[in-house]
Amino acid sequence: MLTILFVTFAGYPIDVRTQSIKAAGQDRIHFGDVIDVDVVGSFEFDWRGRVNPEGFLDGFDKVDRQIFVLCRTESEVATEIAAQYSRILRDPKVIVQIVDRTDRPVAYVGGAVKTPQRFRIQRRVTITELIVLAGGITDTASGEINIFRPPDLSCEDDAVRAASSSGNRSKSNEPRNTIIKIADLLSGSPSSNVSILGGDIVTVTQAMPIYVIGGVNNPLSLSARAGIKLSRAIAAAGGISKEGDANEVTVFRREAGTSLVLNFSLAEIEAKKTDEIALKPYDVVDVSQKGRPKRRFPPVIENAAAFGSADPKLPLRIID
């Protein structure tokens, strides 16, 4: 059954289509699953346990060879167990079931979202839907979303499935980083609205700050986006205050391990007598104040923005 949700993402309506995992095909076995092995007509050969960190049935010692189950379907595992049991049993009928999925790895959404959260994903879900559930993107976002996918925690990769069928771990299954442009999401690009799996770490990257201090009406920290000019940053800080001196504007900049001090006159910039510069991340714009000595060194400013997302103390939401 297909469910259609109409939600708002950063002020734009988006059609989020969700679908049950089971509707798309049989579920595959993940780390943390509890597996039940039932041999029809026999109690002696029945078994229940978890998948171990190597991807095998933990403690399943009723056959000669360990059973690799990671990212395989219940029927695939049942067929292999029946083949091994057939050495000691006549025409065994084996039923394998996933009886507990609650310990599967969770996905994290953090960074420049209103409510960073963990998600236990039990159906197909896209990055747009998770961001909406996390409260949407804040105005500190840099314009990109980073998706980190650790190896083996999800069963999307064909490399893992191929390794499962042969009973070996795949060396080609490496961690992956994917960068998504927020602008592409807002434009409705289907290739950008990717599916998120258990174990993924989704970080809406935060823009680096630019600080505007001194003789302005509202000293603040701005998100350093491409092309922001000096005059625009001062205007965003409320403009020059009564005590401010528009002819004495200093930009403190760290570049190549050295400190640069750049001096400007806002009046000359407005009169087109001086070229205006584009500000860079961590620039400190200091407007001098009348009656006070001009600052010679940049102030020490603490940036309290949190960039981490994989915090086990975050609230957990189940998506089923």
C-alpha positions in Angstrom: 0.0 0.0 0.0 1.4 3.4 -1.0 1.0 6.3 1.4 1.3 9.9 0.1 2.3 12.6 2.6 2.3 16.3 1.6 4.7 18.1 3.9 6.6 21.4 3.9 10.4 21.4 3.6 12.1 24.8 4.2 8.9 26.5 3.0 8.4 24.4 -0.1 5.7 21.7 -0.5 7.1 18.3 -1.2 5.3 15.1 -2.1 6.8 12.4 0.1 5.9 8.9 -1.1 6.6 6.0 1.3 6.3 2.3 0.8 6.6 -0.7 3.1 9.9 -2.6 2.8 8.0 -5.9 2.7 5.9 -4.7 -0.2 9.0 -4.2 -2.2 10.4 -7.7 -1.5 11.4 -10.0 1.3 13.3 -8.5 4.2 17.0 -9.3 4.6 18.8 -10.3 7.8 20.7 -7.5 9.5 23.1 -7.2 12.4 21.2 -7.4 15.7 18.3 -9.5 14.4 17.1 -12.5 16.4 16.7 -15.5 14.1 14.5 -18.5 14.7 15.3 -21.8 13.0 12.4 -24.3 13.1 12.8 -27.9 11.8 9.3 -29.1 11.1 8.6 -32.2 13.2 11.7 -31.9 15.4 12.6 -30.0 18.6 16.1 -31.2 18.9 17.4 -29.3 15.8 15.4 -26.1 16.4 17.5 -23.0 17.3 17.1 -19.3 18.2 19.8 -16.7 18.5 21.3 -13.5 17.1 23.6 -12.6 14.2 27.2 -12.1 15.5 29.5 -9.2 14.5 31.0 -11.4 11.7 27.6 -12.0 10.1 27.1 -15.6 11.2 24.5 -17.2 13.4 25.9 -16.8 16.9 26.3 -20.1 18.6 24.6 -22.2 15.9 26.7 -25.4 16.2 24.3 -28.0 14.9 26.0 -28.2 11.5 29.6 -28.7 10.5 30.0 -25.3 8.7 29.0 -21.9 10.0 26.0 -20.3 8.4 26.7 -16.8 7.0 23.3 -14.9 7.1 24.1 -11.2 6.8 21.9 -9.5 4.1 20.4 -12.9 3.0 16.7 -13.6 3.0 15.0 -16.0 5.4 14.3 -18.5 2.5 18.0 -18.4 1.4 19.2 -19.2 4.9 16.6 -21.9 5.3 17.7 -23.6 2.1 21.4 -23.7 3.2 20.5 -25.0 6.6 18.3 -27.7 5.1 21.1 -28.7 2.8 23.4 -29.2 5.8 20.8 -31.0 7.9 20.1 -33.4 5.0 23.4 -35.1 5.9 21.9 -36.3 9.1 18.1 -36.0 8.5 15.9 -37.3 5.7 14.3 -34.5 3.6 14.3 -31.9 6.4 11.8 -29.0 6.2 13.4 -25.8 7.6 11.7 -22.5 8.3 13.8 -19.5 9.2 12.2 -16.3 10.5 13.4 -12.9 11.8 11.6 -12.7 15.1 13.1 -9.5 16.5 14.4 -6.5 14.5 14.6 -3.9 17.3 18.4 -4.0 17.7 19.1 -3.0 14.1 21.4 0.0 13.7 19.5 3.3 13.8 20.0 6.3 11.4 21.0 9.7 12.7 20.0 13.1 11.5 21.8 16.1 12.9 23.7 19.3 12.1 21.6 22.3 10.9 18.2 20.8 11.7 15.8 22.0 14.4 15.5 18.7 16.2 18.4 16.3 15.8 17.1 12.7 16.2 17.8 9.0 15.8 15.5 6.9 13.6 14.7 3.2 13.7 13.8 2.6 10.1 11.4 -0.2 9.3 10.2 0.8 5.9 11.6 2.7 2.9 12.2 6.3 3.8 13.9 9.2 1.9 16.1 11.9 3.1 13.4 14.5 2.6 11.0 12.7 4.9 13.6 12.4 7.7 14.6 16.0 7.5 10.9 17.0 7.8 10.6 14.8 10.8 13.7 16.4 12.3 11.9 19.8 12.2 13.4 21.0 8.9 16.6 22.8 8.1 17.7 25.9 10.0 19.1 29.1 8.5 22.6 28.1 9.6 22.8 25.4 6.9 25.7 25.7 4.4 23.6 24.3 1.5 24.9 20.7 1.6 23.9 17.5 3.3 26.4 14.8 4.0 25.4 11.1 4.2 27.9 8.7 5.7 27.1 5.0 5.2 29.2 2.6 7.3 29.9 -0.8 5.7 27.7 -3.8 6.5 25.1 -2.0 8.6 22.5 -2.0 5.8 21.8 -4.5 3.0 21.5 -2.3 0.0 24.9 -3.0 -1.5 25.1 -5.7 -4.1 28.6 -6.4 -2.9 27.3 -7.5 0.5 24.6 -9.7 -1.0 27.1 -11.4 -3.3 29.4 -12.1 -0.4 26.5 -13.5 1.6 25.6 -16.0 -1.1 29.1 -17.3 -1.1 29.5 -17.2 2.7 32.3 -14.6 2.7 32.7 -11.1 3.8 33.2 -8.6 0.9 36.4 -6.6 1.0 34.9 -4.2 -1.5 32.2 -3.1 0.8 33.7 0.2 2.0 32.2 3.1 3.9 30.7 5.8 1.6 30.2 9.5 1.8 27.5 11.2 -0.4 27.0 14.9 -0.7 23.5 16.2 -1.5 22.8 19.8 -2.5 19.8 21.3 -0.7 19.0 23.4 -3.7 18.6 20.1 -5.7 16.2 18.7 -3.1 14.1 21.9 -3.2 14.0 21.8 -7.0 12.5 18.2 -6.8 15.5 16.4 -8.3 14.6 12.6 -7.9 18.3 11.6 -7.8 18.8 13.9 -4.8 16.0 12.5 -2.7 17.9 9.3 -1.8 16.8 6.5 0.5 18.2 6.4 4.0 19.1 3.1 5.6 19.7 2.0 9.2 23.2 3.0 10.3 23.4 6.1 8.0 24.6 9.3 9.6 22.9 12.3 7.9 24.5 15.7 8.7 23.0 18.9 7.3 26.3 20.8 7.3 26.4 24.1 9.1 27.9 27.2 7.4 31.0 28.5 9.0 30.4 31.8 10.9 31.3 35.4 10.1 31.3 37.7 13.1 30.2 41.4 13.0 31.0 43.3 16.2 31.7 46.8 17.5 29.8 49.9 16.4 26.8 48.1 14.9 23.2 48.1 16.2 23.0 44.3 16.5 26.3 42.5 16.8 25.9 39.0 15.5 27.3 35.9 13.9 26.3 35.3 10.2 26.5 32.1 8.2 29.3 32.4 5.7 27.7 31.8 2.4 29.4 32.3 -0.9 29.7 35.9 -2.0 28.5 37.8 1.1 30.0 41.2 0.9 31.3 43.5 3.7 28.5 46.1 3.4 25.8 43.4 3.4 27.2 41.8 6.6 27.2 45.2 8.3 23.6 45.8 7.1 22.6 42.4 8.5 23.9 43.6 11.8 21.6 46.5 11.9 23.9 49.0 10.2 26.3 51.5 11.8 25.2 52.5 15.3 25.4 56.1 16.7 28.7 55.3 18.3 30.0 53.5 15.2 32.6 55.0 12.8 31.8 54.0 9.2 35.2 55.2 8.1 37.0 52.7 10.4 36.0 49.2 9.6 38.5 46.4 10.2 38.4 42.8 9.0 40.5 40.3 11.0 41.2 37.2 8.9 43.1 34.0 9.4 44.8 32.9 6.2 47.5 30.3 5.6 48.4 30.2 9.3 48.8 34.0 9.6 46.6 36.8 10.8 45.6 39.5 8.3 44.2 43.0 9.3 42.3 44.6 6.5 41.1 48.2 6.8 38.1 49.7 5.0 35.9 52.8 4.9 32.2 52.0 4.4 31.7 55.5 3.0 34.4 55.0 0.3 32.9 51.6 -0.6 29.4 53.2 -1.0 30.9 55.9 -3.1 32.6 53.3 -5.3 36.1 54.6 -4.4 37.2 51.3 -2.9 36.5 47.8 -4.1 34.4 45.8 -1.7 35.6 42.4 -0.6 33.8 39.1 -0.2 34.0 37.8 3.4 35.4 34.4 4.3 34.5 31.9 7.0 35.7 33.0 10.5 36.3 36.6 9.4 35.7 39.1 12.2 34.3 42.5 11.1 34.9 45.1 13.7 33.4 48.6 13.3 35.3 51.1 15.4 33.4 53.1 18.0 33.9 56.8 18.6 35.8 57.7 21.7 37.4 54.2 22.0 40.8 53.1 20.8 40.8 51.0 17.6 41.1 47.3 18.2 44.6 46.0 17.2 44.0 42.3 17.6 40.9 40.1 16.9 38.8 39.2 19.9 38.5 35.6 21.1 35.1 34.4 20.1 33.8 31.0 21.1 31.8 29.2 18.4 29.3 27.0 20.3 27.7 25.4 17.2 27.4 21.7 17.5 28.4 19.7 14.4 28.1 16.2 15.8 25.0 14.0 15.0 25.7 10.5 16.1 24.8 11.1 19.8 23.2 8.1 21.5 21.3 10.5 23.8 19.3 11.9 21.0 15.6 11.1 21.0 14.7 7.9 19.1 11.8 7.8 16.6 10.4 4.6 15.0 9.4 4.8 11.4 7.2 1.9 10.4 
